[in-house]
Structures are given as C-alpha cells and as structure tokens.
C-alpha cells in the first residue's frame, strides 16, 4: 500500500517533446492485471495479520471488515479467558538479568516471579544471559511466549516489558545493582531487600542463580514457583511447533529413550573432567577453563573428581551402563545435548552398542533449524521438549537440564527418569574393567543400585546448613505433587492433571 501511495504522490512530469506513441489495448490490459494482482496480494497479507492490525484504510471495503471480525472471533475463541488482574500498590520495580544456560535461567525466572510476588513488586520481563560461554543473543521473547507469561500471572504480579521512562537509565535514573545472597528464604527478602526499594525504587539483580532457598518456604510460595514453571513459561509458537514436529517424527518410529549426554566441551572445561581424553584434549580443556575468569579454581585432579561422582559419564561408560540395564540393542535413543566433545569418534562405542541413535540434526531438514542455529537456548528448548515427551529419560550428569526435566517429568505423572548414582557407577565400571567384576556381577550391581531411583514419589532430601548439597527444589517439587501431599482438591493440580492426561 505504501508503494501505491508513493506512486500517487509523485509529481507529474512535463510532457515530452515530439510525438507520443499511444498505448495499445494490450498494454493497458497488462497494466491493469498487474495492478489488481498487487492490490490483492496486499489485501491477503493484511487479512493474514488481521488479528494483530486492523488498517483503517481498508475497513470501508465491502466484506473486508466482516472477514476481519470473523477471524478475530475465531482467534479469541481459541484463547482461554484472561485471569483477572490483581490490584495492589507496587513497592517498586525489579529488574533481573539471568545467568547460565536455558534451564538455569528457567528456574531463576520462577524464583524471581516468586520474590516479586512476596514483596509486591512490579517485575520487568527478565533479561537472558548473553555473556556466558554460549554467547547466545536470544532475548526472553525469542525463547518464551512473553504475552502468555505476562497474562497468565496477572492475578499474582504485574509484569511489564520495560521500565517507565522516568525510571530508565537513559533519563538519569540509576538503579541499585546487586546480587542477593544465595539460598535465602523469605525473611531475608522481607527484612533486607524490601527496605531498599523505599530508597531506590528500582533494583537490578544481576545474578539470579540459586537466590531462593530449596526448603522452608511457605507452601503458597513453593506452589507459585511451580505455577510459573509448569504454566506460565511456554516456549514461543515457533519452538513449540518445531518441537512437536520433532517428537512426532521420533514417535512414529516407536518408543524412545532421551539421553542427556552432558559430555560437552563447556562442561568438561568447567568441571576439569578429562577421563578418556587425550593429553592434547585435556590441555585444550584446561586452557579454556582459565580463559573464563569465573571458571578459575585451584588445580583440578580429574580422577579424584570422577571417583567422587562429580564428572559426567563418558559416552563409552554410558554405553556399558545402558547395556547393564539390559536395554535392547534396538532401543531408539535420542541424544539431547549440544556437540559431543570428540564428535563421532567418542560416540563410536555407544553407536556400536545401540545403532538407533538419533539427534535433531539428523531428523529435521537444515532449513527447519536454520533460525535456531547459533542460539543455544532455543536449540536447548527443542531438546527439553523431546526429553519431556520421552518414554525414559536418562541424564549422565545432574546439571540444570537434568534436574529441571526430572522435576517436570515427576509433575507430568512420575514419568520414568533414571537418577544415576555416578559415584557407585564409577566403582562398578573400574572393577569390571580391571576384571574384579564379571559382566553378570556388574550388570546386577548396576541394577540393584538403582532400584528406587526412577523418579518415583519421594520426600525431597534436606541437609540443614548445606543447601548446595541437598536435593534441588526443581528436581523434586513435592509441594506441587498431589500424590505426595494427598491434596488432590488443589485447583493447580486439577487443572494440570486434566491438561496432561
């Protein structure tokens, strides 16, 4: 339409000197057809986005307004009614910058919503980490459905996309930038953080990982964390559509096991675990660790960490463990991870034992993934969806992805998740490889050690004074699980069990 307007606004050129060749009827007909096609194309495009934009210029066209109204009604009827907004006096604005990978940021967002609700704050849509190892430029709205996030929590807190101008740094307002104390309970935020808003009005939490306690919080706060995690944080329609397509492709080939093989370069460099690596690879990982200031620590002895169960299992070790669990060689295995360190060379033993190994890059057309490439959070979201839908989920390391997926699968009906005891597994593996344990003894020991660790209902393990060592809330959100609390009348539980049956 802009092109049509611009044509009308061009001044008439002075007549040419000399005779003018008259246009033939064929030329006039051709010009009219092209013009009609152009106008019709514009109208079709506007109809396609009619629910987002109603151009006043076209509302006078016969039938066009009815078409747009009909589309709006269909669109609105497909949406659930919005929850009523909660009226409260805001005590200030909370800005947050999440750090870490997708699932670390996901749990942090749940915590920040809960803190904002506790303190009666207005939350600015969280900023995602752009400075970490992955250098992902994704914004919140590139990963999560931001409008759903805001609207689904209206009855709890007020969430805005950006600060009012008078409080922005561009207009001279300087927020208080700080990191809350890790693993803090509601009393810390009420007595130490809330008074700061009276002076600063805007506080910016520049780190959000593990800033809220696992245990000892009021039940309503714990359940709010679940509500954000299981209801408010939906991926974008583009991610949801491709994730469902990927799941359908896998499920058409039969049941599948999702293997979160955390044998990736960043994890090995961060942890200092180099078992199975060449000397050259071990030196490369060490150089990488010291290249990131926040990863530096004292000299790491890889074998000591491995014996304590603090290293991810190698692909070769994973192959033996899956065989010890008596998984059939025809088991379909989806590898939910980034690039495996050592690539296909390190996957050779696993692929030899289980030939039906698939990855998203093998199942989807390159064009499907193009928009998500170089965006680790968006690629991880696809793995997250496939892992939730899997028949069995097995993580080889208890990082954020493993724990958040485990907790979500508990919420979906205690779907089978293998919680590997790596400390004991390392003992079994070494004993088998040095000949102390026969294969049958090794297999029996592996199965016996994991009889009660399949993601079943259990109380969350609490270690007073050692929050880092106790069980993570998001791995076992027992306050939100009806079977554990016998509180099946809770509306939150009823709504979600109906949805996920």
N, C-alpha and C positions, 0 to 999 in steps of 0.2 A: 504493500500500500504506500510505503514511503516512496518507492520508485515512481508510482503513479502520480503522487503529489508533486514530486520534483519535476516531472515532465510538464505538469500544468503551470508551474511557477517560472519556467524558462521563458525569457522574453522572446518575442517574435523577431526573427532575423529579417533584415531588409531584403526586398526582392532581388533576385539575381538578375543581372543584365543579360539581355538576349532572350531568345525564345525558350519557353519552359515546356519540357516534354510531358504531356498529360499521362496520368497514371491509368493503367488498364484496369478493367474489372477484376482480372485475376490477382493483380497486386493488392487491390482494395480488399478482396475476399481473404487473401492470405493474412493481411494485417489484422483484420477483424478476428479471424480464428485465433491467431497468436495472442491477441489482447484478451479474448474470452478465456483461453486456457490459463493465462497468467492470473486473471482475476479469480477464476475458480480454484486454482491452486492455493491462492492466499486465503480464500474462504474456508477450504478444507483444513488448512493448517490452524486457522483460528478456532474452528469447531473442535479440533483435537485438544486444544488447551482451554476450551470454553469454561471448564470448572475453575480455572485459575485466573482468567482475564476476560471480561466482557467488554469488548470495544464499543463505545458509544456510537462510533461512526456507522456500524453495521446493524444496529438494533432496529433501524427502520426498514430493513429489507424484509419482504413478505416471507413468513415462515421461519426466518432465521432466529428470531427471539424465542419462538416455541421450541426450536431444536435445542438451543442452549439451555432453556429451562428444563426440558426433558432430561438432558444429560446431567444437569445439576441434581435433579431429583434422584436419578439412578445412583449417582455418586454418593449423595448424602445418605440414601437409604442403606448403603453398604457399610456405613460407618457406625460404630456404637455411639450412643448418646454421650456427650462430654460430661465428665463428672463435675459437680458444682464446685466453683472456686471457693477456697477458704478465705474468710475475711479476718485479717489480723494486722496489727501495727508492726511493720518491719523494723527491726533493730539496726539494720544496716545491710550492706551488700558484701557477699562473699564471692571472691574470685578464686579459682583454683587452676593450677597447671599440673596435670597428672604426669607422672614419670613412669617409665618402664614400657613393657610390651602390652599388647591388647588386653590380656586378662588381668594383669596387674592394674591397668587403668580402669578396667571394668569394675573390679571390686572397690577401687578407690572412689569411683563416681558414686557407688552405692553408699559408701561411708560419708561422703561429702553432703549428699542429699539428707542423710540422717542427722548429721551435725547441724545443717541449716534448719531443719525442722525443729530440732531441740532448742535452738537459740532464737527462733522466729526471725530468720534472716531471709533476704532475697538472694537467690543463687543465680549467678551469671553462668550461662552454658559453659561447661568445663573446656579448657584448652588441652589438647592432646600433646604428648611428648614429641618434639621434633629434633631434639638434640642428642638422642641416645645413639647407640651403636647402629641402629637400623636407619637412622636419618629419614624417617617417614614424614612426608609433608602433609599427611591427611589431617583434616580438621574434624571436629565432632560430627558435623553433618555429612561428612564423606563416609563415615562408618556407621553411625546410628541415625535412626529416623528422629530428627530433632523436634519436629512438631508433635509427634506421638509422645516423646519424652516429656515435653512441657505440659501437654494437655492431660496426659494420664495421671499426673501428680498434682493437678490444680487444687485438689481438696486437701493436700498436705502442705505444699510450699509454693511460693511464687518464684518462677524461673523466667529469666529474661535473656535475650540473645546478646545484649551488650549493655554496658553501663549507661545511665543517663549522662548527657553531655557535661553537666556541671560537676560530675564526679570522675570524668575521664582525665587521664594524664595530659592529653592534648590541651585541655583547658586549665592546666596548672594544678590539678588535684593529685597529691602523692599518696597512694595507699600504703598501708603498713604491710611490708613483705616479710613473711616469716614461715617457719616450719613448726607445726605443732609437735609436741612431744609424742613419740611413738607409743602405740598401745595404750592410749589414755582412755579413761572412762568418762561418763557424762559429767561427773563432778568437776573434772579438770576443765572441761569446756564451759561449764556454767560459771565457775568461780575465777578462772584465769583468762579465758578468751572473750567471753561476753562483755566484761567491763571495757575491753579495748575498743569495742565498736562505738562506745559513747564518745570517744575522742577522735577516732579515725574515720568512722562511718564506712570505710571500705578497707577490707583486709584481704590480702592476696596470699593464699597458701601455695608456695612454690614447690612443695613436695607433698604428695598425698598418700604414699605407700604406707600401709600399716599404721595409720594415725588413729585408729579406733580399736578398742580392746576386743578380743575374741569373746570374752566371757564377763559375766557380772553386770551386764547392761539390762535395763528394763525390757520386759517382753515386747512392748509396743515398738521400741527402737529396733530390736532384732528383727521383728516381722516387717518393719519398714525397709530394712536392708534387703530382705527377700523380695518384697514387692518391687523395688527398683530393679533388682537383678532379673527376676522372672517375668515381669510385666512391662516395665517402663523402657528397658533397654532393648529395643528391637533394632535389627540391622536395617540399612536402607533397602528400599524396594529392589534396587539393582543387585545387591548382595543376596537378599533373600531369594530372588528369582533364580540366580545362578547356583546358589547353594542347593535349592530344591531340585534343580535340573541335575546337578552332580549326584545327589542322593538317589534320584530315580535311575540314573544310569547304572550305579553300583548295585542297587537293589534288584534290578532286572536280571542280574547275574547271580542272584541268590544272597543268603545271609553273609554278613561280613564282620570282620574284626577291625576296629580302628586302633592302630598302633601309633602312639605318640612317641616317636623315636627322637629323643632330645639329644641326639649326637650331632650337634650343630656347632659351627665354629665359635659363635659368641659364648655358648655355654661352656665349651671346653676351655676357652681362653679365660673366662671369668672364674671358673672353678679350679683351674690348674690341673684338670684331669687329663692325662695323656696316655692311659693304658691302651696298648695296641697301636699307638702311633709310632712312626719312625722318628729318629733323632732330629731330622730336619723339620718334621711337622711339630714336634714338641718345642723346638726353638722358635718356630713361627708363632705358635700359640702364646708363648711367653712374651715375645716382643709385642704382640697385640695387647696382652693384659697390661703391660706397662705403658702402652700408648694412651690408655684411658685413665686419667687421674683417679676417678672414683672406683676403679677396679684394683688399684695397687694394694698389696698387702705383703706380709713377710714371705720369704721364700716358701713355696708350696712343695711338699713332697707328695707326688701323685699317688703312690702306692699306699701311703698312710691314709689319705682321704678315701681312697677306694675301699680299704679294709674297714673303714667306719661307715660305709654305705653312703658316702656323700658325693659319689660320682654317678653320672648316668651310665646305664649299661651300654656296652658297645654293641654294634649290630651282630657281631659274632656271638657274644654272650646271649643276646636276645634270642637268636635262633635256637640255641640249646635250651633256654628256658621254655620257649613255646613248645618245643619237642617234648620236654619233660612233663608239660601239662597235657600231653597226648593230643594236641591239636592235629587234625588230619592234614596231610600234605596238600590236599586240595582246598584248604581253607582260603577264602578270599581275604586278603589283608590290605587295608587302605593305610598308607603311611601319611600320618598327619604331622607334617613338620616342614621346615624350610630345607635348604640344601644340606644334605648329609656331608659331613667333613670326610673327604676322601672319595666322595661320589660313588660311582658304581663299583669301584674296587673294594670299598668297605661293605657294600651291600651284597657282594657275591655269595657269601656263605648263607645269608638269610634268604636270598633268592633261590639258591640251590635247594634249600630245605622246603621252601614254600614258593613255588613258581608263580602263584596267582597274586603277585604283589602289584598294586596299582597306586597311582598318585593322580592328583588333579590335572597335572600337566599331560598325563597320558590319556585321560578320559575326555577332556574338553578341547575344543578347537582353539588354536592360538588366538584367534580373534575374540573368543569369549573372555579370555584372561587379560587381553591387552590393556584394558582400562584399569586393572588392578595391579599390574606389574609395577615394581619399584614402590609399592605401598604395602609394607609388611603387615600392617594392621588389617587391611582389607583382605589380604590373602589368608591371614590367620583366622579371620571371621569365617571363611569358607571351611577351613579345617575344623573350626569349632562346631559348625552346623553338622558336618558329616560325623563328627565324633559323638554328638548328642544322639544322632539317629542310629548309631551302630548297634549291633546285637551285643557286642562285647567291646569294652574299652580298656586298653592296657597302656599305661604310661610307663616309660623306662626311667623317669625321674620325677620327683614330686615338686615341680615348679608350679608357677601360677596357672598355666594352662591345665595341667593335670588336676590340680586341686579344684579349680572352678568348674571344670567339666564334671568331675566326680560329684561335687555337691549338686550340680544341676541334674545329673542323672538320678541321684537319690530323690530329688524333688519330683522327677517325672515317673516315679514308681519304683525306686530302688533297682534301676537297670544295672545289669551285671558290670562291675568295674573291678579289675584286679589291682589291689594295692600291694605292690611288690615290696617285700622286705629285702632291700638290697644288701644290707649288712650280712644277713644269713645267706643270701644267694651267692655272694662273693665267696664265702666259706665253702659252700657246696661246689661251686664251679672250680675253685682251686683244688679241692680234694678229688674231684672227678678227673681233672686234667693231669694230676700227678699220680693217678692210679689208686688212691686211697678208697674212693667210692666207685663201685661198678655203676653201669648205666642204670640198672634197675634200682639200685640203692639211691642213686642221685635223683631219679625221677620220683621215687616215693618220698624222699626228703623234701623236695620242692613242693609237691602237692600237699603234704602234711603241714608244712609251714604256712600254707595259705588257705586252710580250710575255712577260716572265719573272717577272711579279709576280701570279701567280694562286693563291697559297697552296700552291705545289709544295714538294717536299722541298728544303731548303737549310740550310746551316750558319747558326747564329744569329750575327748581327753583333756583334762585341765591340769596344768602344772603351775602352781602358785609361784609368782615371782619370776617365772621363765616363759613369758608369752611367746617368744620365738620358737620354743621347743614344744609348746602344746599344740593340739590339733587346731587347724585354721577354721574359722567360722564358715567360710565359703565352701570348704570341703565337706562340712557336715553341719548344715544349718538346722539342727534338730528342733529348734523352736518353731520352725515352719513346716514340720513334717507331721501330718495328722497321726500316722501310725505310732509315732513316738509319744505324742502328747495326749492322745486319746481325746483331742479337741476337734472332732470332725464337724462341729457346728460352726467353726470359724468361716466367715464368708470368703476370706482369701483362699483357704484350702478348697472350699466347694467350687468356687469359680474356676480354679485351675485344674482340679481333677476332672471336671466336666470338659474342659477345653482339651486336655491332653489324653483322654481315654483312647 
